[in-house]
């Protein structure tokens, strides 16, 4: 049996790698774990890897160009903005992600932020526990959630689960997504609209788009100024979809009422990050995807894709991000 080298470039502290090792043992692959923060570190650690598994480490064109044996780059997660997919394709390297995990967790986290902001939960908690002030006046104004409008920027898998979860709250739901068929939205009672219309009408704007060249800073000064002064922005997707410097201005100057953020452009943030000083923003540490079950699933599915490819098979279609690479690979079996 051929000996394969699989390198994990970076990982959350919760990973013990027992899951990966058990799955990789089927093909006799050996797992190596490192902690790469830069592309140079990825290049140095993965030059002779047969497979690279990554969370946030930058797997750019320079690193990919130096990979001498790599057949697959697997992302532990959904977003792949840290991987240069065209460069991998040119090198004949399969790129996969795990798009079908944590949908419920991220959707529920989104709804939790909606409820937390709507009911001013953190403000009231701070008033009671820090200021010892037993007075609802600190939360004013609070508006009844029923009948308000939720706008979803992006209407993929996670946003669709959000729409399903909030049905009991009697909200009107709008969505902006130029790539989604209108029937997909209508079956969930969601109205597809243009972004400007969504921003103007929504009481809660929740970001669920992938980060691409097209969506970077999609929400900037002009967009934030279109929102209601009583509206809230929620981002559980990617930080750079929202211009966070402008978002600080919007929150500080009352363009919008508040924000719920699970993602920041710099993670973890410096203590000097001005968003941390505001009392109308709720920030969580990129935790929306987390549950015991979801982390188990992402580890299993990412590793299973590695085993498929190292065994000479193609990944699951749902996870295969560059199927055009099929004409470039040097290792594929003739029976594909």
Secondary structure in CASP SS format (residue, H / E / C, confidence):
PFRMAT SS
TARGET T0000
AUTHOR 0000-0000-0000
METHOD secondary structure of the structure
MODEL  1
X C 1.00
X C 1.00
X C 1.00
X C 1.00
X E 1.00
X E 1.00
X E 1.00
X E 1.00
X C 1.00
X C 1.00
X C 1.00
X C 1.00
X C 1.00
X C 1.00
X C 1.00
X C 1.00
X C 1.00
X H 1.00
X H 1.00
X H 1.00
X H 1.00
X H 1.00
X H 1.00
X H 1.00
X H 1.00
X H 1.00
X H 1.00
X C 1.00
X C 1.00
X E 1.00
X E 1.00
X E 1.00
X E 1.00
X C 1.00
X C 1.00
X C 1.00
X C 1.00
X C 1.00
X H 1.00
X H 1.00
X H 1.00
X H 1.00
X H 1.00
X H 1.00
X H 1.00
X H 1.00
X C 1.00
X C 1.00
X C 1.00
X C 1.00
X E 1.00
X E 1.00
X E 1.00
X E 1.00
X C 1.00
X C 1.00
X C 1.00
X C 1.00
X E 1.00
X C 1.00
X H 1.00
X H 1.00
X H 1.00
X H 1.00
X H 1.00
X H 1.00
X C 1.00
X C 1.00
X C 1.00
X C 1.00
X C 1.00
X E 1.00
X E 1.00
X E 1.00
X E 1.00
X C 1.00
X C 1.00
X C 1.00
X C 1.00
X C 1.00
X C 1.00
X C 1.00
X E 1.00
X C 1.00
X H 1.00
X H 1.00
X H 1.00
X H 1.00
X H 1.00
X H 1.00
X C 1.00
X C 1.00
X C 1.00
X E 1.00
X E 1.00
X E 1.00
X C 1.00
X C 1.00
X C 1.00
X C 1.00
X C 1.00
X C 1.00
X H 1.00
X H 1.00
X H 1.00
X H 1.00
X H 1.00
X H 1.00
X H 1.00
X H 1.00
X H 1.00
X H 1.00
X H 1.00
X H 1.00
X H 1.00
X H 1.00
X H 1.00
X H 1.00
X C 1.00
X C 1.00
X H 1.00
X H 1.00
X H 1.00
X H 1.00
X H 1.00
X H 1.00
X H 1.00
X H 1.00
X H 1.00
X C 1.00
X C 1.00
X C 1.00
X C 1.00
X C 1.00
X C 1.00
X H 1.00
X H 1.00
X H 1.00
X H 1.00
X C 1.00
X C 1.00
X C 1.00
X C 1.00
X C 1.00
X C 1.00
X C 1.00
X C 1.00
X C 1.00
X E 1.00
X E 1.00
X E 1.00
X E 1.00
X E 1.00
X C 1.00
X C 1.00
X C 1.00
X H 1.00
X H 1.00
X H 1.00
X H 1.00
X H 1.00
X H 1.00
X H 1.00
X H 1.00
X H 1.00
X H 1.00
X H 1.00
X H 1.00
X H 1.00
X C 1.00
X C 1.00
X E 1.00
X E 1.00
X E 1.00
X E 1.00
X E 1.00
X C 1.00
X C 1.00
X C 1.00
X C 1.00
X C 1.00
X H 1.00
X H 1.00
X H 1.00
X H 1.00
X H 1.00
X C 1.00
X C 1.00
X C 1.00
X E 1.00
X E 1.00
X E 1.00
X C 1.00
X C 1.00
X H 1.00
X H 1.00
X H 1.00
X H 1.00
X H 1.00
X H 1.00
X H 1.00
X C 1.00
X C 1.00
X E 1.00
X E 1.00
X E 1.00
X E 1.00
X C 1.00
X C 1.00
X C 1.00
X C 1.00
X C 1.00
X C 1.00
X C 1.00
X C 1.00
X C 1.00
X C 1.00
X C 1.00
X E 1.00
X C 1.00
X H 1.00
X H 1.00
X H 1.00
X H 1.00
X H 1.00
X H 1.00
X C 1.00
X C 1.00
X C 1.00
X C 1.00
X C 1.00
X E 1.00
X E 1.00
X E 1.00
X E 1.00
X C 1.00
X C 1.00
X C 1.00
X H 1.00
X H 1.00
X H 1.00
X E 1.00
X C 1.00
X H 1.00
X H 1.00
X H 1.00
X H 1.00
X H 1.00
X H 1.00
X H 1.00
X H 1.00
X H 1.00
X C 1.00
X C 1.00
X C 1.00
X C 1.00
X C 1.00
X E 1.00
X E 1.00
X E 1.00
X E 1.00
X C 1.00
X C 1.00
X C 1.00
X C 1.00
X C 1.00
X C 1.00
X C 1.00
X C 1.00
X C 1.00
X C 1.00
X C 1.00
X C 1.00
X H 1.00
X H 1.00
X H 1.00
X H 1.00
X C 1.00
X C 1.00
X C 1.00
X E 1.00
X E 1.00
X E 1.00
X C 1.00
X C 1.00
X C 1.00
X C 1.00
X C 1.00
X C 1.00
X C 1.00
X C 1.00
X H 1.00
X H 1.00
X H 1.00
X H 1.00
X H 1.00
X H 1.00
X H 1.00
X H 1.00
X H 1.00
X H 1.00
X H 1.00
X H 1.00
X H 1.00
X H 1.00
X H 1.00
X H 1.00
X H 1.00
X H 1.00
X H 1.00
X C 1.00
X C 1.00
X C 1.00
X C 1.00
X C 1.00
X C 1.00
X C 1.00
X C 1.00
X C 1.00
X E 1.00
X C 1.00
X C 1.00
X H 1.00
X H 1.00
X H 1.00
X H 1.00
X H 1.00
X C 1.00
X C 1.00
X C 1.00
X C 1.00
X C 1.00
X C 1.00
X C 1.00
X C 1.00
X C 1.00
END
